[in-house]
Amino acid sequence: MIVIVGGGVTGLSTAFWLARDGHPVTVVEKGIVGWEASGRNGGGCTHPYSPLFREEQRLWPMMDELLGHPTEWRPHRLKVALDDGQLDRLWKSTKLATDQGFEAVKLDRAEMRELVPWVGDNAVGGIHWRYGGHANPQRTSQAYAWAVERLGGRILQHTAARGIRTQGGRAVAVETSAGEIGCDAVVIAAGPHTAALAAPLGHRVPMAPARVEMIVTEPLPPIVMGGVDGNGLYGRQTLRGNLAYGGGPHEWIDLDGEATPRPVNSPVVASLARRLNELFPRLGHVRVIRSWGGIVENTPDGRPILDRLEDPGNVVVASMSSVGFGLSPATGRALAQLVLQGHCDFADLSQLKLSRFGNLPLDWRSRQGWDALPV
Amino acid sequence: MAAPDPTSIAGKAFPLHGNFDHVVVGAGEAGIEAARAAATGGAKTLLVDEHPLDPGLFGLDIPYLFGARFDAAILNASRMEERIVTARPALMAAMEDGVEVALGTAAWGGFVRGQASRALAKPLLGLADRDAAWLVGFDRLTIATGARDVVLPFPGWTLPGVMGARGFDAVLRLYGAFTGRRIAVLGGGALADGVFAAAREAGLDVVARLTAPAPLRIEGREEVTGLAWQDGEQRQTVTCDTVVMAVDTVPMVDLPDLLGASIGWDAARGGFVPAASGVIAMVGDVAGTVPAMRAAWLDAALAEDHALVCACEDVTAGDLRALRPPRYLDAAGPQAGLAALGPLNQDQVKRLTRAGMGPCQGRRCREAVHALLSRDGVAPLASHRAPLRPLPLSVLAALEEDPTLRANWTGWFGIAAQWLPHWEPAPEDAEYIGGRLSGEDVVK
C-alpha cells in the first residue's frame, strides 16, 4: 500500500499514475480533494523553466482521455505587452521555451487584436506561444480523484494525517484521524503542511505559506484562444467565457495547526481589476462577479522539492513551491517513479532535492523578509 | 533580519475615503434606527444603502428578484433618490441627528484582520456607487441588509413578470416603478399577506393566491401571461401579468460571511443566520426571519429533473443530481452522480456543475441548490466572495491605490530563481522575469 498524504493535484496525480500501474494507493485528504490551491489557481500549463516542462507539454493533450473526465485543457498562450519593458521580459521568459525547441511568434498590435478583440491602443504587441496552455483547476483535480477511484485506489476525504510511524528506517504506517493505515511507501504532498509532517521524521522542509488572490468576471463570448494575459497578471478566459486573473502582492502567513486558514480576499482585488482594465481597455463595463483566495507555499528559492528521502528510505517529499497545477500530470508521473524506482527516468530532478537547503539558516524566513506579520 | 519582502502586502497602505466610529449598512427601519442611536450617542456615523441601485443590477435580479416588471424611471438616479427619501422619512431625521447618509452606495467588500489577513491597519468596508469604488474604515459595524427573495424554480420562473416579494415591494413602493396589473401570489404566510395588502392598496388586481405548495406552471412565451396549477384533481388557470413568489425570504448573510461572522443553520429563522461578534452587530431581518413553508415549496419545485435551477448557467435539478458538467463540455458526470462526492458541499458542486456561478452571483438558485444537496443532512453554507455586488472593472479600478503597491507589483511572488531553469542551481543574483513590475524594478 502506498499512502499519499494530501489530496491536491500533486498527490492525486501521483496516486493516479501509481494506480494506473496497478499499485494499491490510498490518498489521505483532510478536507475535500483539490479544495485548496489545487482547485483555485490560474490554470496555467506552461512552465518552461521546469525539467518537467517537456512532459507537461506531452501529457496535457492526453489528460481528458487518461482521466475519463474533461479538464477543459486548451493549447497555446498569448502574451500581451503594454510597453517595451513588458515585451522585453516576455521575450526573456519565451527564450526558455524556444531554447528547448518550442515555437513562439511575434505579434504586432493588429495581429494581437485579431485574436484578442479586447486589446486596446495601449498595447505594443505581444507573443503567441505555440506551446503551453490552460485547464480548469477544480475540474482537473476532481478528474484525477475519480480516475484514482476507478482504477481501484482509495481516497479518504475529511481525514487528517497526524504522523508517520517508522520502524527500522522505514515508514510502516500513516496515522490519521480515522486510524492507522499500514504502508509500504509514503508520499507527503500536503502543500504548506508538508513541513510539519516531515519534521518528526527528522527532516526540515523549509517552506513559507502565503495567501494569494484572483478575480473573476461575468462570462464574455469566448475568443479563439482564451489563454491570454500580460500586464503583471496571470490568467485566462475560461471555456465558459469568464475572465479569471491573479497577480500582485501575496501575504506571508503562518499556519494554525493542521487547518488551512480561510483564504480571504483583500482590497488588492481592486488593483487586479485595474490592471485587467489596463490590459483590456475595452472591457471597462464588464462586471467582476467573484474573487478567490488560496494558500500556497514557497521554498526559499521558489523551486520544487521532489525528493525521496534516504531515511526513512520509503518516503517521498513533494512541494511544488506555489506552482503545481499545470505541471501536475508530469509531477505525478515523476513522483510515482521516485516511489517505485528511486529516480525519474524522463527529467533531471537533481537540483530539486531537499539537501540543497542543508545549510539554510534557521531564521531563513526573516532573512528573506518572508516573515508573517503579527496577527 | 531583512526588510519585508517588497512584493508582499506588508507595508502597503489601503487609502481610506473616510474613517467612521460606526458604519451601518442598509437603510431600512432597523438600519436607520441603529444609525440614529449611534449618532445621537456621539459616534461619527455613516449609513449606506445600495438603493437606488445601479440600473444594471435590476436586470441581474440583484439583490432581489425584480422580474423585469419596472419602468424606465429606475434609470433616473436623482429622481429615485428623492423617491427613496420620501418612502423612508426617517432618513431625514437621521441626517438631522448627524448621520452621514450615502444612498446608491453598495457595500461590496469587508476586510478584517485574521489568520490569513494580517496587513490591515483596521477593519475596512469596500463601498461603490455607479462610478467608483472606495474604502472606509470603521470601528463598529451594524449590518442591516435585511432579507432577499427565495426563488422557487417552477417551470416558467425565468419569464419577465416573475418577482419575489422583496423585489415586488421595492419596485412598487420604494421606486414607484411597477408596471404590472394582474397579480398572482404564491405563499400562505405573513410575507404573502403583505404582498396582497400592498397590491390591493396600489389598486392592483390580485387574481389568485396559492397558499400551499402544488405542482404549478407559470405560463407565457415572452413574458408572464398566466399561472396554472393542480388543485387536487382539478387543473386551475388564471390570466395574469405578474407572479409574486412570496413564500419566504432569506437573511442576506453575504456581508457577515465575508467578514468571517459565525453563521449557523436555523430553519426556524430563515435558514443560515449570522451571529453578532466583536464589533459587528446584525439588526433586522439579516439576524433571522420568521418560519415559512420554504422546504415544502422547494421540494415541489425541484421534484422534476427538468426544473431549471440556475438560470445564469443553465443547470437543471437533473444536472445537479447527475453532477453533470456544463453543457459546453458535452460530457457525462460520474456514474454515481452526486454520490460520487461524499458529504455534499455546495461550493464543490458549484465548481463542477456551475450552479450558482453566474452573474447573479447565485442569488436566484442558492436556496434551491442547497435544498437539493441537503436531503441527507444540511449542507454547509456556500461561500460569499467579494465583490458582493457585480461591479464593472472600471468601477473597481477607480479605487485609490497605494503607489507603493503599484510600484512593487509582480505577476507571481517576485522570486527571481523561480523563473530560471530548475535543472541548473539557483543563482544567487538574478533578474526577475516572472511578470511585469510597474515603475522601478524592485526585485533583482
Interface residues (C-beta under 8 A of the other chain):
Chain A: I32 W35 G39 Y49 S50 P51 H69 P70 E72 L82 G85 Q86 R89 K92 S93 L96 Q138 R139 Q142 W146 Q157 H158 A210 R211 T217 E218 P219 G230 N231 G232 L233 Y234 L239 R240 G247 G248 P249 H250 E251 W252 I253 D254 D256 P261 R262 P263 V264 N265 S266 P267 V268 V269 A270 S271 A273 R274 R275 L276 N277 E278 L283 G284 H285 V286 R287 V288 I289 R290 S291 W292 G293 I295 N298 D301 G302 R303 P304 S321 S322 V323 D348 S350 Q351 L352 R356 D363 S366 R367 Q368 G369 W370 D371 A372 L373 P374 V375
Chain B: M1 A2 A3 P4 D5 P6 T7 S8 I9 A10 K12 F14 G56 G109 F111 R113 G114 Q115 A116 S117 R118 A119 L120 L124 G126 A133 L135 L258 G260 E313 P325 P326 Y328 L329 A331 P334 A340 G342 P343 N345 Q348 R351 L352 R354 M357 G358 P359 Q361 R385 A386 P387 P390 L391 P392 L393 S394 L396 A397 L399 E401 L405 R406 N408 W409 T410 G411 W412 F413 I415 A417 Q418 W419 L420 P421 H422 W423 E424 P425 A426 E431 I433 G434 G435 R436 L437 S438
